């Protein structure tokens, strides 16, 4: 998590004690620990949180390894930035950068950016992928990962879905391995069913007639243009699973 923040440009990620929200590194879910002013200028909070951690020291070590230098706390613009972006009252920050001049330029540019109105250049290229937020929110609230049950789906397709939906857990079974009535025992959050054959299409209809299948979202894989009866959404099995992500997320709780 620290490397993703200090060495890369990750904007959304969750860990056991640290998570990233945009350009802010937070400890224990709420305590701002560092601010990424730019890839070459990062501010580390010069205070310790109530809970003991060595995250601040390790973040400083990462920055030193990159060749950045601790320029001290005499940079009031950091407070202006954090107040504008996360409504944090003034606290003390150690600014790390390649040199004082670079730090001043980066801080001035960031302080003049209106993030609330969407002037952040990163917003123009940032993909609308909320995997980290969804997975982290489920973990923080004690909820298990969404379980997607695939029936009769090619393993290569399942592997591709797993890659684009990493916060979900997948169970794959042949179409004839379970009955519609038995699907409830697996407690799936969603089902993806191969409906390229009459058997698959009939399974979906029987599932909807069963008590356990009346509320479970169903994704059908079919070559036909018409939505199979009982399915919530359909995709061609040869289409790229990356294009399925948003419709599937819209169906997940």
C-alpha positions in Angstrom: 0.0 0.0 0.0 2.8 2.4 0.9 4.7 1.6 -2.4 1.5 2.1 -4.4 1.2 5.6 -2.8 4.8 6.8 -2.7 6.3 5.1 -5.8 3.3 4.9 -8.1 0.2 6.9 -8.7 -2.5 4.6 -7.3 -5.6 6.6 -6.5 -7.9 4.0 -4.9 -6.7 1.0 -2.8 -7.5 -0.6 0.5 -5.3 -2.5 3.0 -5.8 -3.7 6.6 -4.7 -0.4 8.1 -4.0 1.9 5.2 -6.0 3.0 2.2 -5.7 5.5 -0.6 -8.4 8.0 -1.5 -7.3 10.1 -4.5 -4.0 11.7 -3.4 -4.5 11.1 0.3 -3.1 8.2 2.3 -5.3 7.4 5.3 -4.5 5.4 8.4 -7.2 3.5 10.3 -9.8 4.6 7.8 -9.9 8.2 8.7 -6.5 9.7 9.8 -4.8 11.6 6.9 -1.2 10.3 7.0 0.3 11.7 3.7 -0.6 13.9 0.8 0.6 13.4 -2.7 1.0 16.9 -4.0 2.5 15.6 -7.2 4.5 12.5 -8.1 7.7 14.3 -7.1 6.4 16.2 -4.1 4.7 14.4 -1.2 3.9 15.6 2.3 4.0 13.2 5.3 2.2 14.2 8.5 4.6 15.3 11.2 2.4 13.9 14.0 1.7 10.4 15.2 -1.8 8.9 15.3 -3.4 7.6 18.4 -2.7 4.0 17.3 0.9 3.1 17.1 2.2 2.6 13.6 5.5 2.7 11.7 3.7 3.6 8.4 5.0 7.2 8.5 8.6 6.1 8.9 8.3 3.5 6.2 6.8 6.1 3.9 9.7 8.4 4.5 12.1 5.5 3.8 10.4 4.9 0.5 10.7 8.5 -0.5 14.3 8.7 0.5 15.0 5.6 -1.7 13.4 7.5 -4.6 15.9 10.3 -4.1 13.5 12.8 -2.5 14.6 14.9 0.4 12.9 15.9 3.6 12.6 19.7 3.3 10.9 20.3 6.6 7.6 21.7 7.7 7.9 25.3 6.6 5.3 25.0 3.8 1.9 26.4 4.9 0.4 25.7 1.4 0.1 22.0 2.4 -2.4 23.1 5.1 -4.4 25.1 2.5 -4.4 22.1 0.2 -5.6 19.6 2.8 -8.2 22.1 4.1 -9.6 22.6 0.6 -9.6 18.9 -0.4 -10.5 17.1 2.8 -11.6 19.8 5.2 -8.7 19.1 7.5 -7.8 21.9 10.0 -4.1 23.0 9.8 -1.6 20.3 11.0 2.1 19.9 10.6 3.5 18.2 7.5 7.0 17.3 6.4 7.4 18.1 2.7 9.5 15.7 0.6 10.6 16.7 -2.9 13.6 16.8 -5.2 14.5 20.4 -4.1 12.9 23.4 -2.5 12.1 25.1 -5.8 10.3 22.1 -7.1 8.3 21.8 -3.9 7.3 25.5 -4.1 6.1 25.1 -7.7 4.2 21.9 -7.1 2.5 23.2 -4.0 1.5 26.5 -5.7 0.0 24.6 -8.7 -1.9 22.2 -6.4 -3.2 25.0 -4.2 -4.6 26.8 -7.2 -6.4 23.7 -8.5 -10.2 23.6 -7.8 -10.8 19.9 -7.1 -14.4 20.5 -6.0 -15.3 21.8 -9.4 -13.5 19.0 -11.2 -10.4 20.9 -12.3 -8.1 18.1 -11.2 -6.4 16.9 -14.5 -6.4 13.4 -13.1 -10.2 13.3 -13.3 -10.0 13.5 -17.1 -8.2 10.2 -17.4 -9.2 8.3 -14.3 -11.2 5.2 -15.1 -14.5 4.7 -13.4 -13.4 1.5 -11.6 -14.6 1.2 -8.1 -13.2 -2.2 -7.3 -11.1 -1.1 -4.4 -13.8 1.0 -2.8 -16.4 -1.8 -3.1 -14.1 -4.5 -1.8 -12.8 -2.3 1.0 -16.2 -1.2 2.0 -17.5 -4.8 2.2 -14.5 -5.8 4.3 -14.8 -2.8 6.6 -18.5 -3.5 7.2 -17.9 -7.2 7.8 -19.6 -8.4 4.6 -18.2 -11.3 2.7 -17.1 -10.8 -0.9 -19.8 -11.1 -3.5 -20.2 -14.7 -4.7 -20.7 -15.3 -8.4 -21.8 -18.8 -9.4 -21.1 -19.6 -13.0 -22.8 -22.6 -14.6 -21.6 -24.2 -17.8 -19.3 -21.2 -18.5 -15.9 -21.9 -20.2 -13.1 -21.7 -17.7 -11.2 -19.2 -19.8 -14.2 -16.8 -19.6 -14.4 -17.4 -15.8 -10.7 -16.5 -15.5 -11.2 -13.3 -17.5 -14.2 -12.4 -15.2 -12.0 -13.0 -12.2 -9.4 -10.7 -13.5 -11.8 -7.8 -14.1 -13.9 -8.4 -10.9 -11.1 -9.1 -8.3 -13.3 -8.2 -5.4 -15.8 -11.0 -6.2 -15.4 -14.7 -5.4 -16.3 -17.2 -8.2 -17.6 -20.8 -8.0 -17.8 -22.6 -11.3 -19.8 -25.7 -12.0 -21.1 -27.6 -15.0 -24.6 -26.8 -16.0 -25.8 -30.3 -15.1 -24.0 -30.4 -11.7 -26.7 -28.5 -9.8 -30.5 -28.1 -10.0 -32.3 -24.8 -9.8 -33.6 -25.7 -6.3 -30.1 -26.6 -5.1 -28.5 -23.3 -6.1 -29.9 -21.6 -3.0 -27.6 -23.7 -0.8 -24.6 -22.0 -2.3 -26.0 -18.6 -1.4 -24.8 -16.9 -4.6 -24.9 -13.1 -5.0 -25.2 -13.5 -8.7 -25.3 -16.3 -11.3 -23.8 -16.4 -14.8 -25.4 -19.1 -16.9 -24.4 -20.4 -20.3 -27.6 -19.9 -22.3 -26.3 -20.7 -25.7 -28.2 -24.0 -25.6 -31.9 -24.8 -24.8 -30.7 -26.5 -21.6 -29.2 -23.3 -20.3 -32.3 -21.2 -21.2 -34.6 -23.7 -19.6 -32.4 -23.7 -16.5 -32.9 -19.9 -16.1 -36.7 -20.2 -16.4 -36.7 -23.1 -13.8 -34.5 -21.0 -11.6 -36.9 -18.2 -11.6 -39.7 -20.5 -10.7 -37.7 -21.9 -7.7 -38.0 -20.0 -4.4 -34.2 -19.5 -4.1 -33.8 -18.0 -7.6 -36.5 -15.3 -7.6 -34.2 -12.6 -6.3 -30.8 -13.6 -7.5 -29.5 -11.5 -10.5 -28.9 -13.7 -13.5 -26.4 -13.0 -16.3 -27.0 -15.0 -19.5 -24.3 -15.8 -22.0 -26.1 -16.1 -25.4 -25.5 -15.7 -29.1 -29.0 -14.5 -29.6 -30.1 -10.9 -29.7 -33.1 -11.4 -27.5 -32.7 -11.5 -23.7 -33.4 -15.0 -22.5 -36.6 -15.2 -20.4 -35.8 -14.7 -16.7 -32.3 -13.2 -17.3 -31.5 -9.7 -16.1 -28.8 -9.0 -18.6 -27.1 -10.9 -21.5 -23.7 -10.9 -23.1 -22.3 -12.7 -26.1 -19.9 -15.3 -24.8 -17.2 -14.1 -27.3 -17.3 -10.5 -26.1 -14.7 -9.2 -23.8 -15.6 -9.6 -20.1 -14.1 -6.1 -19.4 -17.3 -4.8 -21.1 -19.5 -6.7 -18.6 -18.1 -5.0 -15.5 -20.4 -2.0 -15.3 -23.7 -3.9 -16.0 -22.7 -6.6 -13.5 -21.8 -4.1 -10.8 -25.2 -2.4 -11.3 -26.8 -5.7 -10.3 -24.5 -6.5 -7.3 -25.6 -5.3 -3.9 
